[in-house]
Amino acid sequence: MIFGNKFVLAGIILECGAFFILMQHVSVPLQLLGFVMLHAAASFIAAQLALLFLPEHYRQPRRAVLGLFFLLVFFVPLFSLIAVFAIVVVIRFFTKSVVDYPFVRIELPKFTLGGAGIRHSLGEGAIRTRLNTPGLSTEVRVKALLSAHAMSARFSIPMLKELLGDEADDLRLLAYGMLDQREKTLNALIHDVLEKLQDAHEPSLRELYQKQLAELYWAFAYENLSEGDILSYMLTQAGHHARAALETRVDGDLYVLLAQILIRQEKYKEAEEAFSRAIGLGMPVMRIQPYLAELAYLRGDYLAVLQHLKQLPANNQVQRIANIQRFWLGGEA
């Protein structure tokens, strides 16, 4: 308190000295220089006093708060003192010490493994939980990653991509190696089939190799291996080889594949025509209905989505499709 009183007294003396210089018969530059120096010192003391009387959590960041008060007192000599005094009084006596937030942060419960550890076969949810829990040991997460690699590539590859930014070096390198190996495998197969296609002269063989190439290029999109321009290139090549194979022999399965490629290229009208051709060639309508529902959803025709889903059997054996039916149809599924 004695320290504060000394500060107040020093500030008053400096400020009075600053105004006293203005009344002296000296040159204007000297008057201005003396006033600015003494007023700046008084302003700094006033800012320090304001900072001294503020609660601790209002002093941070210290330099910014001190600078704010200093500039306020320096550029507005009289009224700013009243303003600073009012600020200190309001903060000290009229603000809550504890702020009530409508939302609070709840820590996730600690994940613990059961006594059996990791089984030889894990579901997608169990694998994803283990991979996305940094608190688990690296050994446990590596085992889960190996289990993910044994799954279908369509479901495992997104998990592997999520691990490319993981803090654990072992998991990051292993995930990168698995992705790289899958890309090399598909590229090697494509290279091999392209060589066979160049040497093939029989229409039946050429149609077979074109179909294989369409499926291999489509795998890059279906398995989420490619993105951006590379994805566009893979889809273009897949569509090219699918159409080339259809020129030799009409095939319902190939029309379904072509339709899926067209959907990813956002060519919805052409995709619908390809599905119609597949149905016309004898493809089961029940197999095409989920694709038609997806196509209707992408086009924003939600009534058509309901109609397609209603035509599917209520006890669908494919769990994902059954979940979609329950979501859209509710009690009608």
NURODO-484677 format. One record per residue (C-alpha): residue in one letter; z, y, x. Coordinates in Angstrom, 1 decimal, always signed. Layout:
residues N
<rec><res>a</res><up>Z</up><north>Y</north><east>X</east></rec>
...
end
This chain:
residues 333
<rec><res>m</res><up>+0.0</up><north>+0.0</north><east>+0.0</east></rec>
<rec><res>i</res><up>+0.8</up><north>+2.3</north><east>+2.9</east></rec>
<rec><res>f</res><up>-2.6</up><north>+1.5</north><east>+4.4</east></rec>
<rec><res>g</res><up>-4.2</up><north>+2.5</north><east>+1.1</east></rec>
<rec><res>n</res><up>-2.3</up><north>+5.8</north><east>+1.0</east></rec>
<rec><res>k</res><up>-3.5</up><north>+6.6</north><east>+4.5</east></rec>
<rec><res>f</res><up>-7.1</up><north>+5.8</north><east>+3.5</east></rec>
<rec><res>v</res><up>-6.8</up><north>+8.2</north><east>+0.5</east></rec>
<rec><res>l</res><up>-5.3</up><north>+11.0</north><east>+2.6</east></rec>
<rec><res>a</res><up>-8.0</up><north>+10.6</north><east>+5.2</east></rec>
<rec><res>g</res><up>-10.8</up><north>+10.6</north><east>+2.6</east></rec>
<rec><res>i</res><up>-9.4</up><north>+13.8</north><east>+1.0</east></rec>
<rec><res>i</res><up>-9.1</up><north>+15.5</north><east>+4.4</east></rec>
<rec><res>l</res><up>-12.7</up><north>+14.6</north><east>+5.4</east></rec>
<rec><res>e</res><up>-14.2</up><north>+15.6</north><east>+2.0</east></rec>
<rec><res>c</res><up>-12.3</up><north>+18.9</north><east>+2.1</east></rec>
<rec><res>g</res><up>-13.5</up><north>+19.5</north><east>+5.7</east></rec>
<rec><res>a</res><up>-17.1</up><north>+18.8</north><east>+4.6</east></rec>
<rec><res>f</res><up>-16.9</up><north>+21.5</north><east>+1.9</east></rec>
<rec><res>f</res><up>-15.1</up><north>+23.9</north><east>+4.3</east></rec>
<rec><res>i</res><up>-18.0</up><north>+23.7</north><east>+6.7</east></rec>
<rec><res>l</res><up>-20.4</up><north>+24.9</north><east>+4.0</east></rec>
<rec><res>m</res><up>-18.4</up><north>+28.1</north><east>+3.8</east></rec>
<rec><res>q</res><up>-18.5</up><north>+28.9</north><east>+7.5</east></rec>
<rec><res>h</res><up>-20.9</up><north>+31.5</north><east>+8.9</east></rec>
<rec><res>v</res><up>-22.9</up><north>+29.2</north><east>+11.1</east></rec>
<rec><res>s</res><up>-26.5</up><north>+28.2</north><east>+11.2</east></rec>
<rec><res>v</res><up>-27.8</up><north>+26.1</north><east>+8.3</east></rec>
<rec><res>p</res><up>-28.8</up><north>+23.1</north><east>+10.5</east></rec>
<rec><res>l</res><up>-25.2</up><north>+22.9</north><east>+11.9</east></rec>
<rec><res>q</res><up>-23.7</up><north>+23.3</north><east>+8.4</east></rec>
<rec><res>l</res><up>-25.9</up><north>+20.5</north><east>+7.1</east></rec>
<rec><res>l</res><up>-25.2</up><north>+18.2</north><east>+10.0</east></rec>
<rec><res>g</res><up>-21.4</up><north>+18.8</north><east>+9.8</east></rec>
<rec><res>f</res><up>-21.4</up><north>+18.3</north><east>+6.0</east></rec>
<rec><res>v</res><up>-23.4</up><north>+15.1</north><east>+6.2</east></rec>
<rec><res>m</res><up>-21.3</up><north>+13.5</north><east>+8.9</east></rec>
<rec><res>l</res><up>-17.9</up><north>+14.4</north><east>+7.3</east></rec>
<rec><res>h</res><up>-19.1</up><north>+13.5</north><east>+3.7</east></rec>
<rec><res>a</res><up>-20.5</up><north>+10.2</north><east>+5.0</east></rec>
<rec><res>a</res><up>-17.2</up><north>+9.3</north><east>+6.6</east></rec>
<rec><res>a</res><up>-15.4</up><north>+10.3</north><east>+3.4</east></rec>
<rec><res>s</res><up>-17.8</up><north>+8.2</north><east>+1.3</east></rec>
<rec><res>f</res><up>-17.3</up><north>+5.2</north><east>+3.5</east></rec>
<rec><res>i</res><up>-13.6</up><north>+5.5</north><east>+3.1</east></rec>
<rec><res>a</res><up>-13.9</up><north>+5.8</north><east>-0.7</east></rec>
<rec><res>a</res><up>-16.2</up><north>+2.7</north><east>-0.7</east></rec>
<rec><res>q</res><up>-13.6</up><north>+0.8</north><east>+1.4</east></rec>
<rec><res>l</res><up>-10.8</up><north>+1.8</north><east>-1.0</east></rec>
<rec><res>a</res><up>-12.8</up><north>+0.7</north><east>-4.0</east></rec>
<rec><res>l</res><up>-13.5</up><north>-2.6</north><east>-2.3</east></rec>
<rec><res>l</res><up>-9.8</up><north>-3.0</north><east>-1.4</east></rec>
<rec><res>f</res><up>-8.7</up><north>-2.7</north><east>-5.0</east></rec>
<rec><res>l</res><up>-11.3</up><north>-5.1</north><east>-6.4</east></rec>
<rec><res>p</res><up>-10.4</up><north>-8.7</north><east>-7.1</east></rec>
<rec><res>e</res><up>-11.5</up><north>-11.1</north><east>-4.3</east></rec>
<rec><res>h</res><up>-14.3</up><north>-12.8</north><east>-6.2</east></rec>
<rec><res>y</res><up>-15.8</up><north>-9.4</north><east>-7.0</east></rec>
<rec><res>r</res><up>-16.1</up><north>-8.4</north><east>-3.4</east></rec>
<rec><res>q</res><up>-18.9</up><north>-10.9</north><east>-2.6</east></rec>
<rec><res>p</res><up>-21.3</up><north>-10.3</north><east>-1.0</east></rec>
<rec><res>r</res><up>-19.1</up><north>-7.9</north><east>+0.8</east></rec>
<rec><res>r</res><up>-21.8</up><north>-5.8</north><east>+2.5</east></rec>
<rec><res>a</res><up>-23.8</up><north>-5.4</north><east>-0.6</east></rec>
<rec><res>v</res><up>-20.8</up><north>-4.3</north><east>-2.7</east></rec>
<rec><res>l</res><up>-19.6</up><north>-1.9</north><east>+0.0</east></rec>
<rec><res>g</res><up>-23.1</up><north>-0.5</north><east>+0.4</east></rec>
<rec><res>l</res><up>-23.4</up><north>+0.1</north><east>-3.4</east></rec>
<rec><res>f</res><up>-20.2</up><north>+2.0</north><east>-3.6</east></rec>
<rec><res>f</res><up>-21.1</up><north>+4.0</north><east>-0.4</east></rec>
<rec><res>l</res><up>-24.5</up><north>+5.1</north><east>-1.7</east></rec>
<rec><res>l</res><up>-23.0</up><north>+6.0</north><east>-5.1</east></rec>
<rec><res>v</res><up>-20.3</up><north>+8.2</north><east>-3.6</east></rec>
<rec><res>f</res><up>-22.6</up><north>+9.7</north><east>-1.0</east></rec>
<rec><res>f</res><up>-25.4</up><north>+10.8</north><east>-3.3</east></rec>
<rec><res>v</res><up>-23.2</up><north>+11.8</north><east>-6.2</east></rec>
<rec><res>p</res><up>-20.2</up><north>+13.4</north><east>-4.6</east></rec>
<rec><res>l</res><up>-18.1</up><north>+14.4</north><east>-7.6</east></rec>
<rec><res>f</res><up>-18.9</up><north>+12.3</north><east>-10.7</east></rec>
<rec><res>s</res><up>-19.2</up><north>+9.1</north><east>-8.6</east></rec>
<rec><res>l</res><up>-15.5</up><north>+9.2</north><east>-7.7</east></rec>
<rec><res>i</res><up>-14.7</up><north>+9.1</north><east>-11.4</east></rec>
<rec><res>a</res><up>-17.3</up><north>+6.3</north><east>-11.9</east></rec>
<rec><res>v</res><up>-15.9</up><north>+4.3</north><east>-9.1</east></rec>
<rec><res>f</res><up>-12.3</up><north>+4.7</north><east>-10.3</east></rec>
<rec><res>a</res><up>-13.4</up><north>+3.6</north><east>-13.8</east></rec>
<rec><res>i</res><up>-15.2</up><north>+0.5</north><east>-12.4</east></rec>
<rec><res>v</res><up>-12.1</up><north>-0.5</north><east>-10.5</east></rec>
<rec><res>v</res><up>-9.8</up><north>+0.0</north><east>-13.5</east></rec>
<rec><res>v</res><up>-12.1</up><north>-2.0</north><east>-15.8</east></rec>
<rec><res>i</res><up>-12.6</up><north>-4.9</north><east>-13.4</east></rec>
<rec><res>r</res><up>-8.9</up><north>-5.2</north><east>-12.6</east></rec>
<rec><res>f</res><up>-7.4</up><north>-4.8</north><east>-16.1</east></rec>
<rec><res>f</res><up>-10.1</up><north>-5.4</north><east>-18.7</east></rec>
<rec><res>t</res><up>-12.0</up><north>-8.5</north><east>-17.4</east></rec>
<rec><res>k</res><up>-11.2</up><north>-12.1</north><east>-17.9</east></rec>
<rec><res>s</res><up>-10.0</up><north>-14.0</north><east>-14.9</east></rec>
<rec><res>v</res><up>-11.6</up><north>-17.2</north><east>-16.2</east></rec>
<rec><res>v</res><up>-15.0</up><north>-17.3</north><east>-17.7</east></rec>
<rec><res>d</res><up>-15.6</up><north>-19.8</north><east>-20.4</east></rec>
<rec><res>y</res><up>-19.0</up><north>-21.5</north><east>-20.1</east></rec>
<rec><res>p</res><up>-20.6</up><north>-23.2</north><east>-23.1</east></rec>
<rec><res>f</res><up>-21.9</up><north>-26.0</north><east>-20.8</east></rec>
<rec><res>v</res><up>-20.2</up><north>-27.8</north><east>-18.0</east></rec>
<rec><res>r</res><up>-21.5</up><north>-30.0</north><east>-15.3</east></rec>
<rec><res>i</res><up>-20.4</up><north>-33.7</north><east>-15.6</east></rec>
<rec><res>e</res><up>-20.7</up><north>-35.9</north><east>-12.6</east></rec>
<rec><res>l</res><up>-22.6</up><north>-39.1</north><east>-13.0</east></rec>
<rec><res>p</res><up>-20.4</up><north>-42.2</north><east>-13.0</east></rec>
<rec><res>k</res><up>-20.3</up><north>-44.1</north><east>-9.8</east></rec>
<rec><res>f</res><up>-22.7</up><north>-47.1</north><east>-9.9</east></rec>
<rec><res>t</res><up>-21.2</up><north>-50.4</north><east>-8.8</east></rec>
<rec><res>l</res><up>-22.9</up><north>-53.7</north><east>-8.5</east></rec>
<rec><res>g</res><up>-21.5</up><north>-56.8</north><east>-10.2</east></rec>
<rec><res>g</res><up>-20.2</up><north>-59.8</north><east>-8.2</east></rec>
<rec><res>a</res><up>-23.6</up><north>-61.5</north><east>-8.3</east></rec>
<rec><res>g</res><up>-25.3</up><north>-58.7</north><east>-6.4</east></rec>
<rec><res>i</res><up>-29.1</up><north>-58.3</north><east>-6.9</east></rec>
<rec><res>r</res><up>-30.8</up><north>-61.2</north><east>-8.7</east></rec>
<rec><res>h</res><up>-34.2</up><north>-62.6</north><east>-7.6</east></rec>
<rec><res>s</res><up>-35.8</up><north>-61.1</north><east>-10.7</east></rec>
<rec><res>l</res><up>-35.0</up><north>-57.6</north><east>-11.9</east></rec>
<rec><res>g</res><up>-36.3</up><north>-55.6</north><east>-14.8</east></rec>
<rec><res>e</res><up>-38.1</up><north>-52.3</north><east>-14.4</east></rec>
<rec><res>g</res><up>-35.0</up><north>-50.3</north><east>-15.5</east></rec>
<rec><res>a</res><up>-32.6</up><north>-52.2</north><east>-13.1</east></rec>
<rec><res>i</res><up>-35.0</up><north>-51.7</north><east>-10.2</east></rec>
<rec><res>r</res><up>-35.5</up><north>-48.0</north><east>-10.9</east></rec>
<rec><res>t</res><up>-31.7</up><north>-47.4</north><east>-11.2</east></rec>
<rec><res>r</res><up>-31.1</up><north>-49.0</north><east>-7.8</east></rec>
<rec><res>l</res><up>-33.9</up><north>-47.1</north><east>-6.2</east></rec>
<rec><res>n</res><up>-32.8</up><north>-43.7</north><east>-7.6</east></rec>
<rec><res>t</res><up>-29.1</up><north>-44.2</north><east>-6.6</east></rec>
<rec><res>p</res><up>-28.7</up><north>-42.7</north><east>-3.1</east></rec>
<rec><res>g</res><up>-25.1</up><north>-43.8</north><east>-3.0</east></rec>
<rec><res>l</res><up>-26.0</up><north>-47.4</north><east>-2.8</east></rec>
<rec><res>s</res><up>-26.4</up><north>-49.1</north><east>+0.6</east></rec>
<rec><res>t</res><up>-29.8</up><north>-49.1</north><east>+2.2</east></rec>
<rec><res>e</res><up>-29.8</up><north>-52.9</north><east>+2.1</east></rec>
<rec><res>v</res><up>-29.4</up><north>-53.0</north><east>-1.6</east></rec>
<rec><res>r</res><up>-32.1</up><north>-50.4</north><east>-2.2</east></rec>
<rec><res>v</res><up>-34.5</up><north>-52.2</north><east>+0.1</east></rec>
<rec><res>k</res><up>-34.0</up><north>-55.4</north><east>-1.9</east></rec>
<rec><res>a</res><up>-34.7</up><north>-53.5</north><east>-5.1</east></rec>
<rec><res>l</res><up>-37.8</up><north>-52.1</north><east>-3.5</east></rec>
<rec><res>l</res><up>-39.0</up><north>-55.5</north><east>-2.5</east></rec>
<rec><res>s</res><up>-38.5</up><north>-56.6</north><east>-6.1</east></rec>
<rec><res>a</res><up>-40.5</up><north>-53.6</north><east>-7.3</east></rec>
<rec><res>h</res><up>-43.3</up><north>-54.6</north><east>-5.0</east></rec>
<rec><res>a</res><up>-43.5</up><north>-58.0</north><east>-6.7</east></rec>
<rec><res>m</res><up>-44.0</up><north>-56.3</north><east>-10.1</east></rec>
<rec><res>s</res><up>-47.3</up><north>-55.2</north><east>-11.5</east></rec>
<rec><res>a</res><up>-48.8</up><north>-52.4</north><east>-9.4</east></rec>
<rec><res>r</res><up>-49.2</up><north>-50.2</north><east>-12.4</east></rec>
<rec><res>f</res><up>-45.4</up><north>-50.0</north><east>-12.7</east></rec>
<rec><res>s</res><up>-44.4</up><north>-50.3</north><east>-9.1</east></rec>
<rec><res>i</res><up>-46.6</up><north>-47.7</north><east>-7.5</east></rec>
<rec><res>p</res><up>-45.0</up><north>-44.7</north><east>-9.3</east></rec>
<rec><res>m</res><up>-41.7</up><north>-45.9</north><east>-8.0</east></rec>
<rec><res>l</res><up>-43.0</up><north>-46.2</north><east>-4.5</east></rec>
<rec><res>k</res><up>-44.4</up><north>-42.6</north><east>-4.7</east></rec>
<rec><res>e</res><up>-41.0</up><north>-41.3</north><east>-5.8</east></rec>
<rec><res>l</res><up>-39.5</up><north>-42.8</north><east>-2.6</east></rec>
<rec><res>l</res><up>-41.9</up><north>-41.0</north><east>-0.3</east></rec>
<rec><res>g</res><up>-39.4</up><north>-38.1</north><east>-0.3</east></rec>
<rec><res>d</res><up>-36.3</up><north>-40.2</north><east>+0.0</east></rec>
<rec><res>e</res><up>-33.7</up><north>-39.3</north><east>+2.7</east></rec>
<rec><res>a</res><up>-33.4</up><north>-42.9</north><east>+3.8</east></rec>
<rec><res>d</res><up>-36.0</up><north>-43.5</north><east>+6.6</east></rec>
<rec><res>d</res><up>-36.2</up><north>-47.2</north><east>+5.9</east></rec>
<rec><res>l</res><up>-37.0</up><north>-46.8</north><east>+2.3</east></rec>
<rec><res>r</res><up>-39.5</up><north>-44.0</north><east>+2.9</east></rec>
<rec><res>l</res><up>-41.4</up><north>-45.9</north><east>+5.6</east></rec>
<rec><res>l</res><up>-41.4</up><north>-49.1</north><east>+3.6</east></rec>
<rec><res>a</res><up>-42.7</up><north>-47.4</north><east>+0.5</east></rec>
<rec><res>y</res><up>-45.4</up><north>-45.7</north><east>+2.4</east></rec>
<rec><res>g</res><up>-46.4</up><north>-49.0</north><east>+4.1</east></rec>
<rec><res>m</res><up>-46.6</up><north>-50.7</north><east>+0.7</east></rec>
<rec><res>l</res><up>-48.8</up><north>-47.9</north><east>-0.8</east></rec>
<rec><res>d</res><up>-51.0</up><north>-47.9</north><east>+2.3</east></rec>
<rec><res>q</res><up>-51.4</up><north>-51.7</north><east>+2.2</east></rec>
<rec><res>r</res><up>-52.4</up><north>-51.6</north><east>-1.4</east></rec>
<rec><res>e</res><up>-55.0</up><north>-48.9</north><east>-0.8</east></rec>
<rec><res>k</res><up>-56.4</up><north>-50.9</north><east>+2.2</east></rec>
<rec><res>t</res><up>-56.6</up><north>-54.1</north><east>+0.2</east></rec>
<rec><res>l</res><up>-58.6</up><north>-52.4</north><east>-2.6</east></rec>
<rec><res>n</res><up>-60.9</up><north>-50.6</north><east>-0.1</east></rec>
<rec><res>a</res><up>-61.5</up><north>-53.9</north><east>+1.7</east></rec>
<rec><res>l</res><up>-62.4</up><north>-55.7</north><east>-1.5</east></rec>
<rec><res>i</res><up>-64.7</up><north>-52.8</north><east>-2.5</east></rec>
<rec><res>h</res><up>-66.4</up><north>-52.9</north><east>+0.9</east></rec>
<rec><res>d</res><up>-66.8</up><north>-56.7</north><east>+0.7</east></rec>
<rec><res>v</res><up>-68.3</up><north>-56.6</north><east>-2.9</east></rec>
<rec><res>l</res><up>-70.7</up><north>-53.7</north><east>-1.9</east></rec>
<rec><res>e</res><up>-72.1</up><north>-55.8</north><east>+0.9</east></rec>
<rec><res>k</res><up>-72.6</up><north>-58.8</north><east>-1.5</east></rec>
<rec><res>l</res><up>-74.3</up><north>-56.5</north><east>-4.0</east></rec>
<rec><res>q</res><up>-76.8</up><north>-55.3</north><east>-1.4</east></rec>
<rec><res>d</res><up>-77.7</up><north>-58.9</north><east>-0.5</east></rec>
<rec><res>a</res><up>-77.8</up><north>-60.1</north><east>-4.1</east></rec>
<rec><res>h</res><up>-81.2</up><north>-60.3</north><east>-5.9</east></rec>
<rec><res>e</res><up>-80.4</up><north>-62.4</north><east>-8.9</east></rec>
<rec><res>p</res><up>-79.6</up><north>-60.3</north><east>-12.0</east></rec>
<rec><res>s</res><up>-76.6</up><north>-62.4</north><east>-12.9</east></rec>
<rec><res>l</res><up>-75.1</up><north>-62.0</north><east>-9.5</east></rec>
<rec><res>r</res><up>-75.7</up><north>-58.3</north><east>-9.4</east></rec>
<rec><res>e</res><up>-74.1</up><north>-57.9</north><east>-12.9</east></rec>
<rec><res>l</res><up>-71.1</up><north>-59.9</north><east>-11.7</east></rec>
<rec><res>y</res><up>-70.7</up><north>-57.7</north><east>-8.5</east></rec>
<rec><res>q</res><up>-71.2</up><north>-54.5</north><east>-10.5</east></rec>
<rec><res>k</res><up>-68.5</up><north>-55.5</north><east>-12.9</east></rec>
<rec><res>q</res><up>-66.1</up><north>-56.4</north><east>-10.0</east></rec>
<rec><res>l</res><up>-66.8</up><north>-53.0</north><east>-8.5</east></rec>
<rec><res>a</res><up>-66.1</up><north>-51.2</north><east>-11.8</east></rec>
<rec><res>e</res><up>-62.7</up><north>-53.0</north><east>-12.0</east></rec>
<rec><res>l</res><up>-61.8</up><north>-52.3</north><east>-8.4</east></rec>
<rec><res>y</res><up>-62.6</up><north>-48.6</north><east>-8.6</east></rec>
<rec><res>w</res><up>-60.8</up><north>-48.4</north><east>-11.9</east></rec>
<rec><res>a</res><up>-57.7</up><north>-50.0</north><east>-10.3</east></rec>
<rec><res>f</res><up>-57.2</up><north>-46.8</north><east>-8.3</east></rec>
<rec><res>a</res><up>-56.8</up><north>-44.9</north><east>-11.5</east></rec>
<rec><res>y</res><up>-55.0</up><north>-47.6</north><east>-13.5</east></rec>
<rec><res>e</res><up>-52.4</up><north>-48.2</north><east>-10.8</east></rec>
<rec><res>n</res><up>-51.9</up><north>-44.4</north><east>-10.2</east></rec>
<rec><res>l</res><up>-53.0</up><north>-44.7</north><east>-6.6</east></rec>
<rec><res>s</res><up>-55.3</up><north>-41.7</north><east>-6.6</east></rec>
<rec><res>e</res><up>-55.0</up><north>-38.1</north><east>-7.6</east></rec>
<rec><res>g</res><up>-57.1</up><north>-35.0</north><east>-7.8</east></rec>
<rec><res>d</res><up>-60.6</up><north>-35.1</north><east>-6.4</east></rec>
<rec><res>i</res><up>-60.2</up><north>-38.7</north><east>-5.1</east></rec>
<rec><res>l</res><up>-59.3</up><north>-39.8</north><east>-8.7</east></rec>
<rec><res>s</res><up>-62.4</up><north>-38.1</north><east>-10.1</east></rec>
<rec><res>y</res><up>-64.5</up><north>-39.8</north><east>-7.5</east></rec>
<rec><res>m</res><up>-63.0</up><north>-43.3</north><east>-8.3</east></rec>
<rec><res>l</res><up>-63.5</up><north>-42.8</north><east>-12.0</east></rec>
<rec><res>t</res><up>-67.1</up><north>-41.7</north><east>-11.4</east></rec>
<rec><res>q</res><up>-67.9</up><north>-44.8</north><east>-9.3</east></rec>
<rec><res>a</res><up>-66.1</up><north>-47.0</north><east>-11.8</east></rec>
<rec><res>g</res><up>-68.2</up><north>-45.6</north><east>-14.7</east></rec>
<rec><res>h</res><up>-71.4</up><north>-45.9</north><east>-12.7</east></rec>
<rec><res>h</res><up>-70.9</up><north>-49.6</north><east>-11.9</east></rec>
<rec><res>a</res><up>-69.8</up><north>-50.4</north><east>-15.4</east></rec>
<rec><res>r</res><up>-72.9</up><north>-48.9</north><east>-16.9</east></rec>
<rec><res>a</res><up>-75.1</up><north>-50.6</north><east>-14.3</east></rec>
<rec><res>a</res><up>-73.5</up><north>-54.0</north><east>-15.2</east></rec>
<rec><res>l</res><up>-74.1</up><north>-53.3</north><east>-18.9</east></rec>
<rec><res>e</res><up>-77.8</up><north>-52.6</north><east>-18.3</east></rec>
<rec><res>t</res><up>-78.1</up><north>-56.3</north><east>-17.2</east></rec>
<rec><res>r</res><up>-75.9</up><north>-57.9</north><east>-19.8</east></rec>
<rec><res>v</res><up>-73.9</up><north>-56.4</north><east>-22.8</east></rec>
<rec><res>d</res><up>-70.2</up><north>-57.4</north><east>-22.5</east></rec>
<rec><res>g</res><up>-67.4</up><north>-56.5</north><east>-24.9</east></rec>
<rec><res>d</res><up>-64.8</up><north>-56.5</north><east>-22.2</east></rec>
<rec><res>l</res><up>-66.9</up><north>-54.2</north><east>-20.0</east></rec>
<rec><res>y</res><up>-67.3</up><north>-51.8</north><east>-22.9</east></rec>
<rec><res>v</res><up>-63.5</up><north>-51.7</north><east>-23.3</east></rec>
<rec><res>l</res><up>-63.2</up><north>-50.9</north><east>-19.5</east></rec>
<rec><res>l</res><up>-65.8</up><north>-48.2</north><east>-19.8</east></rec>
<rec><res>a</res><up>-64.0</up><north>-46.7</north><east>-22.7</east></rec>
<rec><res>q</res><up>-60.8</up><north>-46.5</north><east>-20.7</east></rec>
<rec><res>i</res><up>-62.6</up><north>-44.8</north><east>-17.8</east></rec>
<rec><res>l</res><up>-64.1</up><north>-42.3</north><east>-20.2</east></rec>
<rec><res>i</res><up>-60.6</up><north>-41.6</north><east>-21.7</east></rec>
<rec><res>r</res><up>-59.3</up><north>-40.7</north><east>-18.2</east></rec>
<rec><res>q</res><up>-62.4</up><north>-38.5</north><east>-17.7</east></rec>
<rec><res>e</res><up>-61.5</up><north>-36.8</north><east>-21.1</east></rec>
<rec><res>k</res><up>-64.9</up><north>-37.8</north><east>-22.6</east></rec>
<rec><res>y</res><up>-63.3</up><north>-38.8</north><east>-25.9</east></rec>
<rec><res>k</res><up>-66.5</up><north>-39.0</north><east>-28.0</east></rec>
<rec><res>e</res><up>-68.2</up><north>-41.3</north><east>-25.6</east></rec>
<rec><res>a</res><up>-65.1</up><north>-43.4</north><east>-25.3</east></rec>
<rec><res>e</res><up>-65.0</up><north>-43.9</north><east>-29.1</east></rec>
<rec><res>e</res><up>-68.6</up><north>-45.0</north><east>-29.0</east></rec>
<rec><res>a</res><up>-67.8</up><north>-47.5</north><east>-26.3</east></rec>
<rec><res>f</res><up>-65.0</up><north>-49.0</north><east>-28.3</east></rec>
<rec><res>s</res><up>-67.3</up><north>-49.2</north><east>-31.4</east></rec>
<rec><res>r</res><up>-69.8</up><north>-51.1</north><east>-29.3</east></rec>
<rec><res>a</res><up>-67.1</up><north>-53.5</north><east>-28.1</east></rec>
<rec><res>i</res><up>-66.0</up><north>-54.2</north><east>-31.7</east></rec>
<rec><res>g</res><up>-69.7</up><north>-54.7</north><east>-32.6</east></rec>
<rec><res>l</res><up>-69.9</up><north>-57.3</north><east>-29.9</east></rec>
<rec><res>g</res><up>-67.1</up><north>-59.3</north><east>-31.4</east></rec>
<rec><res>m</res><up>-64.0</up><north>-58.0</north><east>-29.6</east></rec>
<rec><res>p</res><up>-60.9</up><north>-58.5</north><east>-31.7</east></rec>
<rec><res>v</res><up>-60.1</up><north>-55.3</north><east>-33.6</east></rec>
<rec><res>m</res><up>-56.3</up><north>-55.8</north><east>-33.0</east></rec>
<rec><res>r</res><up>-56.9</up><north>-55.5</north><east>-29.2</east></rec>
<rec><res>i</res><up>-58.8</up><north>-52.3</north><east>-29.6</east></rec>
<rec><res>q</res><up>-56.4</up><north>-50.6</north><east>-32.1</east></rec>
<rec><res>p</res><up>-53.9</up><north>-49.5</north><east>-29.4</east></rec>
<rec><res>y</res><up>-56.7</up><north>-47.8</north><east>-27.5</east></rec>
<rec><res>l</res><up>-58.0</up><north>-46.1</north><east>-30.6</east></rec>
<rec><res>a</res><up>-54.4</up><north>-44.9</north><east>-31.4</east></rec>
<rec><res>e</res><up>-54.2</up><north>-43.4</north><east>-27.9</east></rec>
<rec><res>l</res><up>-57.6</up><north>-41.8</north><east>-28.2</east></rec>
<rec><res>a</res><up>-56.6</up><north>-40.3</north><east>-31.6</east></rec>
<rec><res>y</res><up>-53.4</up><north>-38.9</north><east>-30.1</east></rec>
<rec><res>l</res><up>-55.3</up><north>-37.3</north><east>-27.2</east></rec>
<rec><res>r</res><up>-57.6</up><north>-35.7</north><east>-29.7</east></rec>
<rec><res>g</res><up>-54.7</up><north>-34.4</north><east>-31.7</east></rec>
<rec><res>d</res><up>-55.5</up><north>-36.5</north><east>-34.8</east></rec>
<rec><res>y</res><up>-52.0</up><north>-37.7</north><east>-35.6</east></rec>
<rec><res>l</res><up>-52.8</up><north>-39.1</north><east>-39.0</east></rec>
<rec><res>a</res><up>-55.4</up><north>-41.3</north><east>-37.4</east></rec>
<rec><res>v</res><up>-52.7</up><north>-42.4</north><east>-34.9</east></rec>
<rec><res>l</res><up>-50.5</up><north>-43.6</north><east>-37.8</east></rec>
<rec><res>q</res><up>-53.5</up><north>-45.4</north><east>-39.4</east></rec>
<rec><res>h</res><up>-54.3</up><north>-47.3</north><east>-36.3</east></rec>
<rec><res>l</res><up>-50.7</up><north>-48.3</north><east>-35.6</east></rec>
<rec><res>k</res><up>-50.3</up><north>-49.5</north><east>-39.2</east></rec>
<rec><res>q</res><up>-53.1</up><north>-52.0</north><east>-38.7</east></rec>
<rec><res>l</res><up>-51.2</up><north>-53.6</north><east>-35.8</east></rec>
<rec><res>p</res><up>-48.9</up><north>-56.6</north><east>-36.6</east></rec>
<rec><res>a</res><up>-45.3</up><north>-55.5</north><east>-37.1</east></rec>
<rec><res>n</res><up>-43.9</up><north>-58.1</north><east>-34.7</east></rec>
<rec><res>n</res><up>-46.1</up><north>-57.1</north><east>-31.8</east></rec>
<rec><res>q</res><up>-45.3</up><north>-59.2</north><east>-28.7</east></rec>
<rec><res>v</res><up>-46.1</up><north>-56.4</north><east>-26.3</east></rec>
<rec><res>q</res><up>-42.8</up><north>-54.5</north><east>-26.0</east></rec>
<rec><res>r</res><up>-44.3</up><north>-51.1</north><east>-25.2</east></rec>
<rec><res>i</res><up>-46.6</up><north>-51.2</north><east>-28.2</east></rec>
<rec><res>a</res><up>-43.7</up><north>-52.4</north><east>-30.4</east></rec>
<rec><res>n</res><up>-41.6</up><north>-49.4</north><east>-29.2</east></rec>
<rec><res>i</res><up>-44.5</up><north>-47.0</north><east>-30.0</east></rec>
<rec><res>q</res><up>-44.8</up><north>-48.5</north><east>-33.5</east></rec>
<rec><res>r</res><up>-41.1</up><north>-48.1</north><east>-34.2</east></rec>
<rec><res>f</res><up>-41.3</up><north>-44.5</north><east>-33.0</east></rec>
<rec><res>w</res><up>-44.3</up><north>-43.5</north><east>-35.1</east></rec>
<rec><res>l</res><up>-43.8</up><north>-45.7</north><east>-38.2</east></rec>
<rec><res>g</res><up>-40.0</up><north>-45.9</north><east>-38.3</east></rec>
<rec><res>g</res><up>-39.0</up><north>-48.3</north><east>-41.1</east></rec>
<rec><res>e</res><up>-42.6</up><north>-49.0</north><east>-41.9</east></rec>
<rec><res>a</res><up>-43.1</up><north>-50.9</north><east>-38.6</east></rec>
end
